[in-house]
Amino acid sequence: MKRFLVLIAILGATTTSFAQDITTLEKIGPVVSVQRTSNGVTLSCQDNSQVQLSILASDLIRIRASFTKPIPARDHSWAIAKENWTTPRWDISETPDLITITTDELEVTLHRSPLLIEFRDARTHQLINSDERPMSYDANGRLASMMFDPKAGMFVAASKKLGFDEHFYGLGEKAARLDKRRSSFVNWNSDTPGYTENKDPIYQTIPFYIGLQRGIAYGIFFDNSYRSYFDFGKSSQQRAWFGAEGGELNYYFFYGPSIKKILGRYADLTGHMPLPPLWALGNQQSRWSYYPDTMVEEVVSEYRKRDLPLDVVHLDIDYMNGYRVFTFNKERFPDPKALTEKLGRQGVKVVTIVDPGIKNPPDKNERYHAFDEGLAKNFFQHRRNGDLFVPRVWPGESVFVDYTMPEARKWWGDLHRVYTDNGIAGIWNDMNEPSDFVDQTGKNQLDVVSYDEGEKSTHAKNRNTFALLMSRATYEGLERLRPDRRPYVITRAAYAGIQRYATMWTGDTNSTWDALALNIPMFTSLGLSGEPFVGSDVGGFIGRGNGELLVRSYQVSFLAPFCRNHKVIDGYDQEPWRFGKYYEDIIRKYLKLRYTLLPFLYTTLEEAHRTGVPLFRPLVLNYQDDPSTYNLDDQFMIGNDLLVAPILKPDVSKRLVYLPAGTWYDYWTNKKYAGGTMISVDAPLDTVPMFVRGGAMIPVGPSMNYVGEKPADPITFKIYPDDNGSASGALYEDDGLSPAYKTGAFRRTTFTARRGPRGFTGSVASQEGTYNPGPRRTNFVSATDERR
Ligand code: GLC
C-alpha cells in the first residue's frame, strides 16, 4: 500500500491530471440574428450568447464568444501589441443555413444551427479547420470540482476536428517533443526545477499553436491568461480542443498556408522582438553564485588567459545584500562600478539577476528603500481581505509588486537606476511564475487581487501574465534610464507577447543527456511561438555532468541565440575548462566558430525581429511540404541555410542525418550531397555534423574573443553554389547597441554570386537603410571544392 501511495505521489508530481471532459459542456445556442459590423459580424444566439467575428487582415480573423450574455464592452489583453488593423476587402453572404464571410485569403462559413465555424482557403475552397462541436461553456458547474480554482470563473472551450494526418507545433515552452500531436498540456506558470520530458506545466504560457496538414498551416492564438488546457488528440481522435478555467473564449485564427507567414502575423499581433544589443549574441558565463568580486574577475581572467571568447558574466542572487533586490552586498561587492569598468576594459559586460520578491524585513525598524517606498505607494499585491500578500522566496518573507498598475511598473523600472549607474548591462528576471516557497502550485495565491486596469481581478487571471508585466516594467525602465542603449532582459516565465520585452532561457534543467535532447524541440517550439531569443543553461543546471556532455551541449548552444553556461550553487564546476584540456579545446573551437559566424547569426536575428521567423528553426519550418520533417527534432537549422545534427547521447560518434531535397555541403569537409534522404555521418566528439544548403552564401567575420574586439573586417561570404552555380545571401549591419536601427540606421544588403569562367563573381543585389558600416572589405570565396 505504501509503495502504491508513493507511486501515486510520483505520478502526481510529474503529470497533470487532465480530466476535463468537454463533451459534457453546454453548447452555444443556434444563431438567431446577424448584425454586420465594420469588420465582420456579431451573431446573437438563442441562449442569449453572442459571437463576434472580426476581420483583422485577410489571413487573420478574431473570434470572441460570450456565453448567455452579450459581448462585454471591456476588451483588454496584455499580449496584444496591435489593435488598430486596416480592414481588408471582404464580403458576406447569407442563406437560411449559412453565413459566409470571405476575404482574399479566407472563407469563413458559420453554420447557424448548430453554430459551427469552418475556415477554408478562399481560392481553393479547401477546408483548413472546422469546429467539431459548437463552442462550449460549463453552464452547470460540471467541471467545477476538477478546476484548479473553482472560483476562477466558468470553463470555456472550443473544439476542432482532428485531421487524420494533422501535426501540431508551438505552444511555447513545453518539456515535450516538437510535434504535439496526441499530447495534452496545461498552462499555469510553474517553478519546476529539474523538470524532465513531459513534466507539465513548466515556466511559461504561450497559448498559440500551429496546425499543419498536407503542407497547409493555420495558427490559433487562444488569448486567455487563465489556467488553460490544450489537447491535440490525446483524449479522443475526434478532436483537438482548447479551453480555460475562466475568461473569454477569445481566439485568433491565422491562415498561412506557410508557417512563416503565420509567424509574421503572430508577431504583428503580439509584437515583434526588438533587437537586443549585438553583444547579447556573445558567449555568456554564469554561476549561482560568483562572489566576491575577485572571483568574478578570476572567471573573466581565466577566460581571457585561455583564449576563450566571452561577452557577458552574470551575477546571481548572492551579489545582493541578503537577497534584497536593488542592493549590492558591501562586503562581496564593495565597488560594483569599479568592477563593471574593470571587466568592461576586458570586453565583458555584467548582467544581474533581479527577482520579483522584495524582502519584507522582519525587523520593522529596518529601512529598505524598495520595501518602504512600495508599501507607502501601495504598489504591493494584497489578498482579497486587504492583507498584504506575503510569499516566501529567497529573502524569506517578501512582497510582490502589482505590475498591472502603470505607476507601479514605472516605479519598478526606475529602481533599476542603481544597476545602470553601476554599469550593469542587462537584467535577468527569475522566479517570476511567480514562485512562492510556501506553495509552488499557486493555491496559496488564489485570493491575491491585482488592479488589472480597474477590474480588480484575482490570481486565476493574473498568474500567467505576471512575468510578462514584470519584464515589461524592467524593459521600459532600462529604456528610460538608458535611452541610447537597447535593453537586455532575460526572463524565466512568460505569457504571449513576452518577446517585446525579454529574451528567455529554459530554466532549471538537469545535467543529463535527456535534458540535452530536449533543448532542440524546446528551442524550436519557442521559436514557433514568437520567442526567437532562446537558450538553455549550457551543460545543464542541476546535477553533475561531465566533459563529454558539456561538449555536446555546446555543440547545440553555440548556435542558440542565448549561449550561457550556468550551474546550480552546489553543482560541480562547469566552466569550459573544468573537465580538462581535451574538452576545453573542443569547446574553444565551437565558441570561436560562433564568433566568426556572428555576421550570419545577427543577420538571421534581424530577420526574426523583422519577420517573426526565428533563427533557430525546426526543419519543418523551412520544409513544410516534406513529411520527413514533421516530427524531426534531433536536428535544427539556423535560418534557411545551416543544418545542424548534434549528438545527443553519450559515447556515440556516428548518426543518421536527414537532408531535405536540394544540394547540401558538409560544413567541415565540403563534400557535396544530394538531399531528400538520410545519410550516415561520422561525429567524433570534436565534430558536430553541419551542412550548408547549396545556393547559400554565409557571411563570416574575423575571429574574436568579444564583440567589438576588432572591426568586423573583412566580411567574407562563403559561397555554396546550387546546381546552376549560383548563390545568394544577406548581411545585416547596424551599430549593434542603440535603438537607431528602429528609425532606419541599419544596412541590409543582399548579395548574389555566380560561377563564371574565372571563378565566382559576387554582386550587390539590393541595399536598404542609412547606416554606414565604414570602410570594410567584402570578400567572396568559394567554400566548396569547386574552382574559385
Ligand atoms: C533559480 C534560477 C536559477 C538561479 C537560481 C538562484 O533556480 O532558475 O537560474 O541560479 O534560481 O537565483
Boltz pocket constraint, residues with backbone or C-beta under 6 A from the ligand:
constraints:
  - pocket:
      binder: B
      contacts: [[A, 193], [A, 287], [A, 288], [A, 316], [A, 317], [A, 353], [A, 430], [A, 431], [A, 492], [A, 507], [A, 508], [A, 566], [A, 567], [A, 568]]
      max_distance: 6.0
